[in-house]
Amino acid sequence: MIKCHLSRLMGEQKLKVSDVERATGLHRHKISALYKETAVKVDLETIDKLCEFFSCDVGDLFEKISSE
C-alpha cells in the first residue's frame, strides 16, 4: 500500500487545497484525491509540481507501507 503524506505537508504549513491549487496550477480534484488518499493513479507531472512546491523529495510525499 502507498501512503500519501500530502495532508501532513499541507497541515504543517496550514495550507488549504485552494492554496496548493493556486500555487501549482494543479486541478483541485487531483489535490483533493491525494489529500484524502483516494487517488488511484498519479501522473509524474503532479508529483513533480508537488515536490517542487513543498521543496521535498518523492519519498517525503509518498511512502510504501507493508500490508499485513
Secondary structure in CASP SS format (residue, H / E / C, confidence):
PFRMAT SS
TARGET T0000
AUTHOR 0000-0000-0000
METHOD secondary structure of the structure
MODEL  1
M C 1.00
I E 1.00
K E 1.00
C E 1.00
H C 1.00
L H 1.00
S H 1.00
R H 1.00
L H 1.00
M H 1.00
G H 1.00
E H 1.00
Q C 1.00
K C 1.00
L C 1.00
K C 1.00
V H 1.00
S H 1.00
D H 1.00
V H 1.00
E H 1.00
R H 1.00
A H 1.00
T H 1.00
G C 1.00
L C 1.00
H C 1.00
R H 1.00
H H 1.00
K H 1.00
I H 1.00
S H 1.00
A H 1.00
L H 1.00
Y H 1.00
K C 1.00
E C 1.00
T C 1.00
A C 1.00
V C 1.00
K C 1.00
V C 1.00
D C 1.00
L H 1.00
E H 1.00
T H 1.00
I H 1.00
D H 1.00
K H 1.00
L H 1.00
C H 1.00
E H 1.00
F H 1.00
F H 1.00
S C 1.00
C C 1.00
D C 1.00
V H 1.00
G H 1.00
D H 1.00
L H 1.00
F E 1.00
E E 1.00
K E 1.00
I C 1.00
S C 1.00
S C 1.00
E C 1.00
END
